[in-house]
Amino acid sequence: FGGVRLGGTITLENAWELGFDHVCIATGAGLPRVVPMGESLARGMRQASDFLMALQLTGAGKQSSLANLQVRLPAVVIGGGLTAVDTATEVQAYYVRQVEKV
């Protein structure tokens, strides 16, 4: 389906008719960026790239790890790219692991 544009060449209804079960709209890519808004680095705020790297490098998500990242729910992830989707998924999964460790 190279060169096909959702909303142009093909509509969402056409995608369903063609047998697709899911449609994912993933926007954004490239370098991590700091959100240009006031208090974006305030207590309780964390940049997605920093969270994901800390989770990966410390092994905090592993059952056997003593490393601990504190996560509280509900959490808000600002962004619409794959990093935002990955962060939302990892926060939810890590929260469960964090509660299990306690």
Distance bins in CASP14 RR format, pairs under 12 A and 6 or more apart:
PFRMAT RR
TARGET T0000
AUTHOR 0000-0000-0000
RMODE 2
METHOD distances of the structure
MODEL  1
1 9 0 0 0 0 1 0 0 0 0 0 0
1 10 1 0 0 1 0 0 0 0 0 0 0
1 14 0 0 0 0 0 1 0 0 0 0 0
1 15 0 0 0 0 1 0 0 0 0 0 0
1 18 0 0 0 0 1 0 0 0 0 0 0
1 20 0 0 0 0 1 0 0 0 0 0 0
1 23 0 0 0 0 0 1 0 0 0 0 0
2 9 0 0 0 0 1 0 0 0 0 0 0
2 10 0 0 0 0 0 1 0 0 0 0 0
3 9 1 0 0 1 0 0 0 0 0 0 0
3 10 0 0 0 0 1 0 0 0 0 0 0
4 10 1 0 1 0 0 0 0 0 0 0 0
4 11 0 0 0 0 0 1 0 0 0 0 0
4 14 0 0 0 0 1 0 0 0 0 0 0
4 15 0 0 0 0 1 0 0 0 0 0 0
4 18 0 0 0 0 0 1 0 0 0 0 0
4 20 0 0 0 0 0 1 0 0 0 0 0
4 23 0 0 0 0 0 1 0 0 0 0 0
5 11 0 0 0 0 0 1 0 0 0 0 0
5 14 0 0 0 0 0 1 0 0 0 0 0
5 15 0 0 0 0 0 1 0 0 0 0 0
6 12 1 0 0 1 0 0 0 0 0 0 0
6 13 0 0 0 0 0 1 0 0 0 0 0
6 14 0 0 0 0 1 0 0 0 0 0 0
6 15 1 0 0 1 0 0 0 0 0 0 0
6 16 0 0 0 0 0 1 0 0 0 0 0
6 18 0 0 0 0 0 1 0 0 0 0 0
6 20 0 0 0 0 0 1 0 0 0 0 0
6 23 1 0 0 1 0 0 0 0 0 0 0
6 24 0 0 0 0 0 1 0 0 0 0 0
6 25 1 0 0 1 0 0 0 0 0 0 0
6 26 0 0 0 0 0 1 0 0 0 0 0
6 27 0 0 0 0 0 1 0 0 0 0 0
7 13 0 0 0 0 0 1 0 0 0 0 0
7 14 0 0 0 0 1 0 0 0 0 0 0
7 15 0 0 0 0 1 0 0 0 0 0 0
7 23 0 0 0 0 0 1 0 0 0 0 0
7 25 0 0 0 0 0 1 0 0 0 0 0
8 14 0 0 0 0 1 0 0 0 0 0 0
8 15 0 0 0 0 0 1 0 0 0 0 0
9 15 0 0 0 0 0 1 0 0 0 0 0
9 18 0 0 0 0 0 1 0 0 0 0 0
10 16 0 0 0 0 0 1 0 0 0 0 0
10 17 0 0 0 0 1 0 0 0 0 0 0
10 18 1 0 0 1 0 0 0 0 0 0 0
10 19 0 0 0 0 0 1 0 0 0 0 0
10 20 0 0 0 0 1 0 0 0 0 0 0
10 23 0 0 0 0 0 1 0 0 0 0 0
11 17 0 0 0 0 1 0 0 0 0 0 0
11 18 0 0 0 0 0 1 0 0 0 0 0
11 20 0 0 0 0 0 1 0 0 0 0 0
11 23 0 0 0 0 0 1 0 0 0 0 0
12 18 0 0 0 0 0 1 0 0 0 0 0
12 20 0 0 0 0 1 0 0 0 0 0 0
12 22 0 0 0 0 0 1 0 0 0 0 0
12 23 1 0 0 1 0 0 0 0 0 0 0
12 25 0 0 0 0 0 1 0 0 0 0 0
13 19 0 0 0 0 0 1 0 0 0 0 0
13 20 0 0 0 0 0 1 0 0 0 0 0
13 23 0 0 0 0 0 1 0 0 0 0 0
14 20 0 0 0 0 1 0 0 0 0 0 0
14 23 0 0 0 0 0 1 0 0 0 0 0
15 21 0 0 0 0 1 0 0 0 0 0 0
15 22 0 0 0 0 1 0 0 0 0 0 0
15 23 1 0 1 0 0 0 0 0 0 0 0
15 24 0 0 0 0 0 1 0 0 0 0 0
15 25 0 0 0 0 0 1 0 0 0 0 0
16 22 0 0 0 0 0 1 0 0 0 0 0
16 23 0 0 0 0 1 0 0 0 0 0 0
24 80 0 0 0 0 0 1 0 0 0 0 0
24 81 0 0 0 0 0 1 0 0 0 0 0
24 82 0 0 0 0 1 0 0 0 0 0 0
24 85 0 0 0 0 1 0 0 0 0 0 0
25 80 0 0 0 0 1 0 0 0 0 0 0
25 81 0 0 0 0 1 0 0 0 0 0 0
25 82 0 0 0 0 0 1 0 0 0 0 0
25 85 0 0 0 0 0 1 0 0 0 0 0
26 79 0 0 0 0 0 1 0 0 0 0 0
26 80 1 0 0 1 0 0 0 0 0 0 0
26 81 1 0 1 0 0 0 0 0 0 0 0
26 82 1 0 1 0 0 0 0 0 0 0 0
26 83 0 0 0 0 0 1 0 0 0 0 0
26 84 0 0 0 0 1 0 0 0 0 0 0
26 85 1 0 0 1 0 0 0 0 0 0 0
26 86 0 0 0 0 0 1 0 0 0 0 0
27 79 0 0 0 0 1 0 0 0 0 0 0
27 80 1 0 1 0 0 0 0 0 0 0 0
27 81 1 0 1 0 0 0 0 0 0 0 0
27 82 0 0 0 0 1 0 0 0 0 0 0
27 83 0 0 0 0 0 1 0 0 0 0 0
27 84 0 0 0 0 1 0 0 0 0 0 0
27 85 0 0 0 0 1 0 0 0 0 0 0
28 79 0 0 0 0 1 0 0 0 0 0 0
28 80 1 0 0 1 0 0 0 0 0 0 0
28 81 1 0 1 0 0 0 0 0 0 0 0
28 82 1 0 0 1 0 0 0 0 0 0 0
28 83 1 0 0 1 0 0 0 0 0 0 0
28 84 0 0 0 0 1 0 0 0 0 0 0
28 85 0 0 0 0 0 1 0 0 0 0 0
29 80 0 0 0 0 0 1 0 0 0 0 0
29 81 1 0 0 1 0 0 0 0 0 0 0
29 82 1 0 0 1 0 0 0 0 0 0 0
29 83 0 0 0 0 1 0 0 0 0 0 0
29 84 0 0 0 0 0 1 0 0 0 0 0
29 85 0 0 0 0 0 1 0 0 0 0 0
30 49 0 0 0 0 0 1 0 0 0 0 0
30 81 0 0 0 0 1 0 0 0 0 0 0
30 82 0 0 0 0 1 0 0 0 0 0 0
30 83 0 0 0 0 1 0 0 0 0 0 0
31 49 0 0 0 0 1 0 0 0 0 0 0
31 83 0 0 0 0 0 1 0 0 0 0 0
32 46 0 0 0 0 0 1 0 0 0 0 0
32 47 1 0 0 1 0 0 0 0 0 0 0
32 48 1 0 0 1 0 0 0 0 0 0 0
32 49 1 1 0 0 0 0 0 0 0 0 0
32 50 0 0 0 0 1 0 0 0 0 0 0
32 51 0 0 0 0 0 1 0 0 0 0 0
32 52 0 0 0 0 1 0 0 0 0 0 0
32 53 0 0 0 0 1 0 0 0 0 0 0
32 79 0 0 0 0 0 1 0 0 0 0 0
32 81 0 0 0 0 0 1 0 0 0 0 0
32 82 0 0 0 0 0 1 0 0 0 0 0
32 83 1 0 0 1 0 0 0 0 0 0 0
32 84 0 0 0 0 0 1 0 0 0 0 0
32 86 0 0 0 0 0 1 0 0 0 0 0
32 87 0 0 0 0 0 1 0 0 0 0 0
33 40 0 0 0 0 0 1 0 0 0 0 0
33 47 0 0 0 0 1 0 0 0 0 0 0
33 48 0 0 0 0 1 0 0 0 0 0 0
33 49 0 0 0 0 1 0 0 0 0 0 0
33 78 0 0 0 0 0 1 0 0 0 0 0
33 79 0 0 0 0 0 1 0 0 0 0 0
33 81 0 0 0 0 0 1 0 0 0 0 0
33 83 0 0 0 0 1 0 0 0 0 0 0
33 84 0 0 0 0 0 1 0 0 0 0 0
34 40 1 0 0 1 0 0 0 0 0 0 0
34 41 1 0 0 1 0 0 0 0 0 0 0
34 45 0 0 0 0 0 1 0 0 0 0 0
34 46 0 0 0 0 0 1 0 0 0 0 0
34 47 1 0 0 1 0 0 0 0 0 0 0
34 48 0 0 0 0 0 1 0 0 0 0 0
34 49 0 0 0 0 1 0 0 0 0 0 0
34 50 0 0 0 0 0 1 0 0 0 0 0
34 78 0 0 0 0 0 1 0 0 0 0 0
35 41 0 0 0 0 1 0 0 0 0 0 0
35 42 0 0 0 0 0 1 0 0 0 0 0
35 45 0 0 0 0 1 0 0 0 0 0 0
35 46 0 0 0 0 0 1 0 0 0 0 0
35 47 0 0 0 0 1 0 0 0 0 0 0
35 48 0 0 0 0 1 0 0 0 0 0 0
35 49 0 0 0 0 0 1 0 0 0 0 0
35 76 0 0 0 0 0 1 0 0 0 0 0
35 77 0 0 0 0 0 1 0 0 0 0 0
35 78 1 0 0 1 0 0 0 0 0 0 0
35 79 0 0 0 0 1 0 0 0 0 0 0
35 80 0 0 0 0 0 1 0 0 0 0 0
35 83 0 0 0 0 0 1 0 0 0 0 0
35 84 0 0 0 0 0 1 0 0 0 0 0
36 78 0 0 0 0 0 1 0 0 0 0 0
37 45 0 0 0 0 1 0 0 0 0 0 0
37 78 0 0 0 0 1 0 0 0 0 0 0
37 79 0 0 0 0 0 1 0 0 0 0 0
38 45 0 0 0 0 1 0 0 0 0 0 0
39 45 1 0 0 1 0 0 0 0 0 0 0
40 46 0 0 0 0 1 0 0 0 0 0 0
40 47 0 0 0 0 1 0 0 0 0 0 0
40 48 0 0 0 0 0 1 0 0 0 0 0
40 50 0 0 0 0 0 1 0 0 0 0 0
40 78 0 0 0 0 1 0 0 0 0 0 0
41 47 1 0 0 1 0 0 0 0 0 0 0
41 50 0 0 0 0 0 1 0 0 0 0 0
43 70 0 0 0 0 0 1 0 0 0 0 0
43 72 0 0 0 0 0 1 0 0 0 0 0
44 50 0 0 0 0 0 1 0 0 0 0 0
44 51 0 0 0 0 0 1 0 0 0 0 0
44 69 0 0 0 0 0 1 0 0 0 0 0
44 70 0 0 0 0 1 0 0 0 0 0 0
44 71 0 0 0 0 0 1 0 0 0 0 0
44 72 0 0 0 0 1 0 0 0 0 0 0
44 75 0 0 0 0 1 0 0 0 0 0 0
44 76 0 0 0 0 0 1 0 0 0 0 0
45 51 0 0 0 0 0 1 0 0 0 0 0
45 75 0 0 0 0 0 1 0 0 0 0 0
45 76 0 0 0 0 1 0 0 0 0 0 0
45 77 0 0 0 0 0 1 0 0 0 0 0
45 78 0 0 0 0 1 0 0 0 0 0 0
46 52 0 0 0 0 1 0 0 0 0 0 0
46 53 0 0 0 0 0 1 0 0 0 0 0
46 54 0 0 0 0 1 0 0 0 0 0 0
46 55 0 0 0 0 0 1 0 0 0 0 0
46 69 0 0 0 0 1 0 0 0 0 0 0
46 70 0 0 0 0 0 1 0 0 0 0 0
46 71 0 0 0 0 1 0 0 0 0 0 0
46 72 0 0 0 0 0 1 0 0 0 0 0
46 75 0 0 0 0 1 0 0 0 0 0 0
46 76 0 0 0 0 0 1 0 0 0 0 0
46 77 0 0 0 0 0 1 0 0 0 0 0
46 78 0 0 0 0 0 1 0 0 0 0 0
46 87 0 0 0 0 1 0 0 0 0 0 0
46 90 0 0 0 0 0 1 0 0 0 0 0
46 91 0 0 0 0 1 0 0 0 0 0 0
47 53 0 0 0 0 1 0 0 0 0 0 0
47 54 0 0 0 0 0 1 0 0 0 0 0
47 77 0 0 0 0 0 1 0 0 0 0 0
47 78 0 0 0 0 0 1 0 0 0 0 0
47 79 0 0 0 0 0 1 0 0 0 0 0
47 83 0 0 0 0 1 0 0 0 0 0 0
47 84 0 0 0 0 0 1 0 0 0 0 0
47 87 0 0 0 0 1 0 0 0 0 0 0
48 54 0 0 0 0 0 1 0 0 0 0 0
48 55 0 0 0 0 0 1 0 0 0 0 0
48 75 0 0 0 0 0 1 0 0 0 0 0
48 76 0 0 0 0 0 1 0 0 0 0 0
48 77 1 0 0 1 0 0 0 0 0 0 0
48 78 0 0 0 0 1 0 0 0 0 0 0
48 79 0 0 0 0 1 0 0 0 0 0 0
48 80 0 0 0 0 0 1 0 0 0 0 0
48 81 0 0 0 0 1 0 0 0 0 0 0
48 82 0 0 0 0 0 1 0 0 0 0 0
48 83 1 0 1 0 0 0 0 0 0 0 0
48 84 1 0 0 1 0 0 0 0 0 0 0
48 85 0 0 0 0 1 0 0 0 0 0 0
48 86 1 0 0 1 0 0 0 0 0 0 0
48 87 1 0 1 0 0 0 0 0 0 0 0
48 88 0 0 0 0 1 0 0 0 0 0 0
48 89 0 0 0 0 0 1 0 0 0 0 0
48 90 0 0 0 0 1 0 0 0 0 0 0
48 91 0 0 0 0 1 0 0 0 0 0 0
49 55 0 0 0 0 0 1 0 0 0 0 0
49 56 0 0 0 0 0 1 0 0 0 0 0
49 57 0 0 0 0 0 1 0 0 0 0 0
49 82 0 0 0 0 0 1 0 0 0 0 0
49 83 1 0 0 1 0 0 0 0 0 0 0
49 84 0 0 0 0 0 1 0 0 0 0 0
49 86 0 0 0 0 0 1 0 0 0 0 0
49 87 0 0 0 0 1 0 0 0 0 0 0
49 90 0 0 0 0 0 1 0 0 0 0 0
50 56 0 0 0 0 0 1 0 0 0 0 0
50 57 0 0 0 0 0 1 0 0 0 0 0
50 58 0 0 0 0 0 1 0 0 0 0 0
50 69 0 0 0 0 0 1 0 0 0 0 0
50 83 0 0 0 0 0 1 0 0 0 0 0
50 87 0 0 0 0 0 1 0 0 0 0 0
51 57 0 0 0 0 0 1 0 0 0 0 0
51 58 0 0 0 0 0 1 0 0 0 0 0
51 60 0 0 0 0 0 1 0 0 0 0 0
51 61 0 0 0 0 0 1 0 0 0 0 0
51 69 1 0 0 1 0 0 0 0 0 0 0
51 70 0 0 0 0 0 1 0 0 0 0 0
51 71 0 0 0 0 1 0 0 0 0 0 0
51 75 0 0 0 0 1 0 0 0 0 0 0
51 77 0 0 0 0 1 0 0 0 0 0 0
51 83 0 0 0 0 1 0 0 0 0 0 0
51 84 0 0 0 0 0 1 0 0 0 0 0
51 86 0 0 0 0 1 0 0 0 0 0 0
51 87 1 0 0 1 0 0 0 0 0 0 0
51 88 0 0 0 0 0 1 0 0 0 0 0
51 89 0 0 0 0 0 1 0 0 0 0 0
51 90 1 0 0 1 0 0 0 0 0 0 0
51 91 1 0 0 1 0 0 0 0 0 0 0
51 94 0 0 0 0 1 0 0 0 0 0 0
52 58 0 0 0 0 0 1 0 0 0 0 0
52 59 0 0 0 0 0 1 0 0 0 0 0
52 60 0 0 0 0 0 1 0 0 0 0 0
52 61 0 0 0 0 0 1 0 0 0 0 0
52 69 0 0 0 0 0 1 0 0 0 0 0
52 77 0 0 0 0 0 1 0 0 0 0 0
52 82 0 0 0 0 0 1 0 0 0 0 0
52 83 1 0 0 1 0 0 0 0 0 0 0
52 84 0 0 0 0 0 1 0 0 0 0 0
52 85 0 0 0 0 0 1 0 0 0 0 0
52 86 1 0 0 1 0 0 0 0 0 0 0
52 87 1 0 0 1 0 0 0 0 0 0 0
52 88 0 0 0 0 0 1 0 0 0 0 0
52 89 0 0 0 0 0 1 0 0 0 0 0
52 90 1 0 0 1 0 0 0 0 0 0 0
52 91 0 0 0 0 1 0 0 0 0 0 0
52 93 0 0 0 0 0 1 0 0 0 0 0
52 94 0 0 0 0 0 1 0 0 0 0 0
53 59 0 0 0 0 0 1 0 0 0 0 0
53 60 0 0 0 0 0 1 0 0 0 0 0
53 69 0 0 0 0 0 1 0 0 0 0 0
53 83 0 0 0 0 0 1 0 0 0 0 0
53 86 0 0 0 0 0 1 0 0 0 0 0
53 87 0 0 0 0 0 1 0 0 0 0 0
53 90 0 0 0 0 0 1 0 0 0 0 0
54 60 1 0 0 1 0 0 0 0 0 0 0
54 61 0 0 0 0 0 1 0 0 0 0 0
54 65 0 0 0 0 0 1 0 0 0 0 0
54 67 0 0 0 0 1 0 0 0 0 0 0
54 68 0 0 0 0 0 1 0 0 0 0 0
54 69 1 0 1 0 0 0 0 0 0 0 0
54 70 0 0 0 0 0 1 0 0 0 0 0
54 71 0 0 0 0 0 1 0 0 0 0 0
54 87 0 0 0 0 0 1 0 0 0 0 0
54 90 0 0 0 0 0 1 0 0 0 0 0
54 94 0 0 0 0 0 1 0 0 0 0 0
55 61 1 0 0 1 0 0 0 0 0 0 0
55 62 0 0 0 0 0 1 0 0 0 0 0
55 65 0 0 0 0 0 1 0 0 0 0 0
55 67 0 0 0 0 1 0 0 0 0 0 0
55 68 0 0 0 0 0 1 0 0 0 0 0
55 69 1 0 0 1 0 0 0 0 0 0 0
55 70 0 0 0 0 0 1 0 0 0 0 0
55 71 0 0 0 0 1 0 0 0 0 0 0
55 86 0 0 0 0 0 1 0 0 0 0 0
55 87 0 0 0 0 1 0 0 0 0 0 0
55 89 0 0 0 0 0 1 0 0 0 0 0
55 90 1 0 0 1 0 0 0 0 0 0 0
55 91 0 0 0 0 1 0 0 0 0 0 0
55 93 0 0 0 0 1 0 0 0 0 0 0
55 94 1 0 0 1 0 0 0 0 0 0 0
55 95 0 0 0 0 0 1 0 0 0 0 0
55 97 0 0 0 0 1 0 0 0 0 0 0
55 98 0 0 0 0 0 1 0 0 0 0 0
56 62 0 0 0 0 0 1 0 0 0 0 0
56 65 0 0 0 0 0 1 0 0 0 0 0
56 67 0 0 0 0 0 1 0 0 0 0 0
56 69 0 0 0 0 0 1 0 0 0 0 0
56 86 0 0 0 0 0 1 0 0 0 0 0
56 90 0 0 0 0 1 0 0 0 0 0 0
56 94 0 0 0 0 0 1 0 0 0 0 0
57 65 0 0 0 0 0 1 0 0 0 0 0
57 67 0 0 0 0 1 0 0 0 0 0 0
57 69 0 0 0 0 0 1 0 0 0 0 0
58 65 1 0 0 1 0 0 0 0 0 0 0
58 66 0 0 0 0 1 0 0 0 0 0 0
58 67 1 1 0 0 0 0 0 0 0 0 0
58 68 0 0 0 0 1 0 0 0 0 0 0
58 69 1 0 0 1 0 0 0 0 0 0 0
58 94 0 0 0 0 0 1 0 0 0 0 0
59 65 1 0 1 0 0 0 0 0 0 0 0
59 66 0 0 0 0 1 0 0 0 0 0 0
59 67 1 0 1 0 0 0 0 0 0 0 0
59 68 0 0 0 0 0 1 0 0 0 0 0
59 69 0 0 0 0 1 0 0 0 0 0 0
59 90 0 0 0 0 0 1 0 0 0 0 0
59 94 0 0 0 0 0 1 0 0 0 0 0
59 97 0 0 0 0 0 1 0 0 0 0 0
59 101 0 0 0 0 0 1 0 0 0 0 0
60 66 0 0 0 0 1 0 0 0 0 0 0
60 67 1 0 1 0 0 0 0 0 0 0 0
60 68 1 0 0 1 0 0 0 0 0 0 0
60 69 1 0 1 0 0 0 0 0 0 0 0
60 70 0 0 0 0 1 0 0 0 0 0 0
60 71 0 0 0 0 1 0 0 0 0 0 0
60 90 0 0 0 0 0 1 0 0 0 0 0
60 91 0 0 0 0 0 1 0 0 0 0 0
60 93 0 0 0 0 0 1 0 0 0 0 0
60 94 1 0 0 1 0 0 0 0 0 0 0
60 95 0 0 0 0 0 1 0 0 0 0 0
60 97 1 0 0 1 0 0 0 0 0 0 0
60 98 0 0 0 0 1 0 0 0 0 0 0
60 101 0 0 0 0 1 0 0 0 0 0 0
61 67 1 0 0 1 0 0 0 0 0 0 0
61 68 0 0 0 0 1 0 0 0 0 0 0
61 69 0 0 0 0 1 0 0 0 0 0 0
61 71 0 0 0 0 0 1 0 0 0 0 0
61 90 0 0 0 0 1 0 0 0 0 0 0
61 91 0 0 0 0 0 1 0 0 0 0 0
61 93 0 0 0 0 1 0 0 0 0 0 0
61 94 1 0 1 0 0 0 0 0 0 0 0
61 95 0 0 0 0 0 1 0 0 0 0 0
61 96 0 0 0 0 1 0 0 0 0 0 0
61 97 1 0 1 0 0 0 0 0 0 0 0
61 98 0 0 0 0 1 0 0 0 0 0 0
61 100 0 0 0 0 0 1 0 0 0 0 0
61 101 0 0 0 0 1 0 0 0 0 0 0
62 68 0 0 0 0 0 1 0 0 0 0 0
62 93 0 0 0 0 0 1 0 0 0 0 0
62 94 0 0 0 0 0 1 0 0 0 0 0
62 97 0 0 0 0 1 0 0 0 0 0 0
62 98 0 0 0 0 0 1 0 0 0 0 0
62 100 0 0 0 0 0 1 0 0 0 0 0
62 101 0 0 0 0 0 1 0 0 0 0 0
63 94 0 0 0 0 0 1 0 0 0 0 0
63 96 0 0 0 0 0 1 0 0 0 0 0
63 97 1 0 0 1 0 0 0 0 0 0 0
63 98 0 0 0 0 0 1 0 0 0 0 0
63 100 1 0 0 1 0 0 0 0 0 0 0
63 101 1 0 0 1 0 0 0 0 0 0 0
64 97 0 0 0 0 0 1 0 0 0 0 0
64 100 0 0 0 0 0 1 0 0 0 0 0
64 101 0 0 0 0 0 1 0 0 0 0 0
65 94 0 0 0 0 0 1 0 0 0 0 0
65 97 0 0 0 0 1 0 0 0 0 0 0
65 98 0 0 0 0 0 1 0 0 0 0 0
65 100 0 0 0 0 0 1 0 0 0 0 0
65 101 0 0 0 0 1 0 0 0 0 0 0
66 101 0 0 0 0 1 0 0 0 0 0 0
67 94 0 0 0 0 0 1 0 0 0 0 0
67 97 0 0 0 0 0 1 0 0 0 0 0
67 98 0 0 0 0 0 1 0 0 0 0 0
67 101 0 0 0 0 1 0 0 0 0 0 0
68 94 0 0 0 0 0 1 0 0 0 0 0
68 97 0 0 0 0 0 1 0 0 0 0 0
68 98 1 0 0 1 0 0 0 0 0 0 0
68 99 0 0 0 0 0 1 0 0 0 0 0
68 101 1 0 0 1 0 0 0 0 0 0 0
68 102 0 0 0 0 1 0 0 0 0 0 0
69 90 0 0 0 0 0 1 0 0 0 0 0
69 91 0 0 0 0 1 0 0 0 0 0 0
69 94 1 0 0 1 0 0 0 0 0 0 0
69 95 0 0 0 0 0 1 0 0 0 0 0
69 97 0 0 0 0 1 0 0 0 0 0 0
69 98 1 0 0 1 0 0 0 0 0 0 0
69 101 0 0 0 0 0 1 0 0 0 0 0
70 91 0 0 0 0 0 1 0 0 0 0 0
70 94 0 0 0 0 0 1 0 0 0 0 0
70 95 0 0 0 0 0 1 0 0 0 0 0
70 98 1 0 0 1 0 0 0 0 0 0 0
70 99 0 0 0 0 0 1 0 0 0 0 0
70 101 0 0 0 0 0 1 0 0 0 0 0
70 102 0 0 0 0 0 1 0 0 0 0 0
71 77 0 0 0 0 0 1 0 0 0 0 0
71 87 0 0 0 0 0 1 0 0 0 0 0
71 88 0 0 0 0 0 1 0 0 0 0 0
71 90 0 0 0 0 1 0 0 0 0 0 0
71 91 1 0 1 0 0 0 0 0 0 0 0
71 92 0 0 0 0 1 0 0 0 0 0 0
71 93 0 0 0 0 0 1 0 0 0 0 0
71 94 1 0 1 0 0 0 0 0 0 0 0
71 95 1 0 1 0 0 0 0 0 0 0 0
71 96 0 0 0 0 1 0 0 0 0 0 0
71 97 0 0 0 0 1 0 0 0 0 0 0
71 98 1 0 1 0 0 0 0 0 0 0 0
71 99 0 0 0 0 1 0 0 0 0 0 0
71 101 0 0 0 0 0 1 0 0 0 0 0
71 102 0 0 0 0 0 1 0 0 0 0 0
72 91 0 0 0 0 1 0 0 0 0 0 0
72 94 0 0 0 0 0 1 0 0 0 0 0
72 95 1 0 0 1 0 0 0 0 0 0 0
72 98 0 0 0 0 1 0 0 0 0 0 0
72 99 0 0 0 0 0 1 0 0 0 0 0
73 88 0 0 0 0 0 1 0 0 0 0 0
73 91 1 0 0 1 0 0 0 0 0 0 0
73 92 1 0 0 1 0 0 0 0 0 0 0
73 93 0 0 0 0 0 1 0 0 0 0 0
73 94 0 0 0 0 0 1 0 0 0 0 0
73 95 1 0 1 0 0 0 0 0 0 0 0
73 96 0 0 0 0 1 0 0 0 0 0 0
73 98 0 0 0 0 1 0 0 0 0 0 0
73 99 0 0 0 0 1 0 0 0 0 0 0
74 88 0 0 0 0 0 1 0 0 0 0 0
74 91 0 0 0 0 1 0 0 0 0 0 0
74 92 0 0 0 0 0 1 0 0 0 0 0
74 95 0 0 0 0 1 0 0 0 0 0 0
75 84 0 0 0 0 0 1 0 0 0 0 0
75 87 0 0 0 0 1 0 0 0 0 0 0
75 88 1 0 0 1 0 0 0 0 0 0 0
75 89 0 0 0 0 0 1 0 0 0 0 0
75 90 0 0 0 0 0 1 0 0 0 0 0
75 91 1 0 1 0 0 0 0 0 0 0 0
75 92 1 0 0 1 0 0 0 0 0 0 0
75 93 0 0 0 0 0 1 0 0 0 0 0
75 94 0 0 0 0 0 1 0 0 0 0 0
75 95 1 0 0 1 0 0 0 0 0 0 0
75 98 0 0 0 0 0 1 0 0 0 0 0
76 84 0 0 0 0 0 1 0 0 0 0 0
76 87 0 0 0 0 0 1 0 0 0 0 0
76 88 0 0 0 0 1 0 0 0 0 0 0
76 91 0 0 0 0 1 0 0 0 0 0 0
77 83 0 0 0 0 1 0 0 0 0 0 0
77 84 1 0 1 0 0 0 0 0 0 0 0
77 85 0 0 0 0 1 0 0 0 0 0 0
77 86 0 0 0 0 1 0 0 0 0 0 0
77 87 1 0 1 0 0 0 0 0 0 0 0
77 88 1 0 1 0 0 0 0 0 0 0 0
77 89 0 0 0 0 1 0 0 0 0 0 0
77 90 0 0 0 0 1 0 0 0 0 0 0
77 91 1 0 0 1 0 0 0 0 0 0 0
77 92 0 0 0 0 1 0 0 0 0 0 0
78 84 1 0 0 1 0 0 0 0 0 0 0
78 87 0 0 0 0 1 0 0 0 0 0 0
78 88 0 0 0 0 0 1 0 0 0 0 0
79 85 0 0 0 0 1 0 0 0 0 0 0
79 86 0 0 0 0 0 1 0 0 0 0 0
79 87 0 0 0 0 1 0 0 0 0 0 0
79 88 0 0 0 0 1 0 0 0 0 0 0
80 86 0 0 0 0 0 1 0 0 0 0 0
80 87 0 0 0 0 0 1 0 0 0 0 0
80 88 0 0 0 0 1 0 0 0 0 0 0
81 87 0 0 0 0 1 0 0 0 0 0 0
81 88 0 0 0 0 0 1 0 0 0 0 0
82 88 0 0 0 0 0 1 0 0 0 0 0
82 89 0 0 0 0 0 1 0 0 0 0 0
82 90 0 0 0 0 0 1 0 0 0 0 0
83 89 0 0 0 0 0 1 0 0 0 0 0
83 90 0 0 0 0 0 1 0 0 0 0 0
84 90 0 0 0 0 0 1 0 0 0 0 0
84 91 0 0 0 0 0 1 0 0 0 0 0
85 91 0 0 0 0 0 1 0 0 0 0 0
85 92 0 0 0 0 0 1 0 0 0 0 0
86 92 0 0 0 0 0 1 0 0 0 0 0
86 93 0 0 0 0 0 1 0 0 0 0 0
86 94 0 0 0 0 0 1 0 0 0 0 0
87 93 0 0 0 0 0 1 0 0 0 0 0
87 94 0 0 0 0 0 1 0 0 0 0 0
88 94 0 0 0 0 0 1 0 0 0 0 0
88 95 0 0 0 0 0 1 0 0 0 0 0
89 95 0 0 0 0 0 1 0 0 0 0 0
89 96 0 0 0 0 0 1 0 0 0 0 0
90 96 0 0 0 0 0 1 0 0 0 0 0
90 97 0 0 0 0 0 1 0 0 0 0 0
90 98 0 0 0 0 0 1 0 0 0 0 0
91 97 0 0 0 0 0 1 0 0 0 0 0
91 98 0 0 0 0 0 1 0 0 0 0 0
92 98 0 0 0 0 0 1 0 0 0 0 0
92 99 0 0 0 0 0 1 0 0 0 0 0
93 99 0 0 0 0 0 1 0 0 0 0 0
93 100 0 0 0 0 0 1 0 0 0 0 0
94 100 0 0 0 0 0 1 0 0 0 0 0
94 101 0 0 0 0 0 1 0 0 0 0 0
95 101 0 0 0 0 0 1 0 0 0 0 0
95 102 0 0 0 0 0 1 0 0 0 0 0
96 102 0 0 0 0 0 1 0 0 0 0 0
END
